[in-house]
Amino acid sequence: MLRHTGVDPTPELLADLRREVPPATILETYPEVVGTLEEFRRREVRMAVVSDA
């Protein structure tokens, strides 16, 4: 895919694309969201997010 867009997929670029990005870097949430999601995970609640954004 990168080559088709004219980008050379160097090992450095691929490593950077694979690095973990903390959600707070790209997503702003209400203060109670993290705790709620952790509790859902603990209870094994399945959920989906539907968005038009």
C-alpha positions as CSV (number, residue, x, y, z in Angstrom):
1,M,0.0,0.0,0.0
2,L,2.8,2.4,0.9
3,R,4.6,1.9,-2.4
4,H,1.4,2.6,-4.3
5,T,1.2,6.0,-2.7
6,G,4.8,6.7,-3.4
7,V,6.1,6.1,0.1
8,D,9.2,4.0,0.7
9,P,8.4,1.4,3.4
10,T,11.6,1.6,5.3
11,P,12.1,-0.5,8.4
12,E,12.1,2.7,10.5
13,L,8.8,3.8,9.1
14,L,7.2,0.4,9.5
15,A,8.4,0.2,13.1
16,D,7.0,3.7,13.8
17,L,3.6,2.7,12.2
18,R,3.5,-0.4,14.5
19,R,4.3,1.5,17.7
20,E,1.6,1.7,20.3
21,V,-0.1,5.0,20.6
22,P,-1.8,5.9,23.9
23,P,-5.5,6.5,23.3
24,A,-5.3,9.9,25.0
25,T,-3.0,11.1,22.2
26,I,-5.8,10.8,19.6
27,L,-9.0,10.6,21.6
28,E,-10.5,12.9,24.2
29,T,-13.0,11.3,26.6
30,Y,-15.0,12.3,29.6
31,P,-13.2,11.5,32.9
32,E,-15.4,8.5,33.8
33,V,-15.0,6.7,30.4
34,V,-11.8,4.8,31.2
35,G,-13.1,3.4,34.5
36,T,-16.4,2.4,32.8
37,L,-14.6,0.6,30.0
38,E,-12.3,-1.2,32.4
39,E,-15.3,-2.4,34.4
40,F,-17.0,-3.6,31.2
41,R,-13.8,-5.5,30.3
42,R,-13.7,-7.0,33.8
43,R,-17.3,-8.1,33.5
44,E,-16.7,-9.3,29.9
45,V,-19.4,-7.1,28.5
46,R,-19.4,-7.2,24.7
47,M,-20.1,-3.9,23.0
48,A,-19.7,-2.1,19.7
49,V,-19.4,1.5,18.7
50,V,-21.3,3.0,15.9
51,S,-20.3,6.5,14.7
52,D,-20.8,8.7,11.8
53,A,-17.7,10.7,12.7
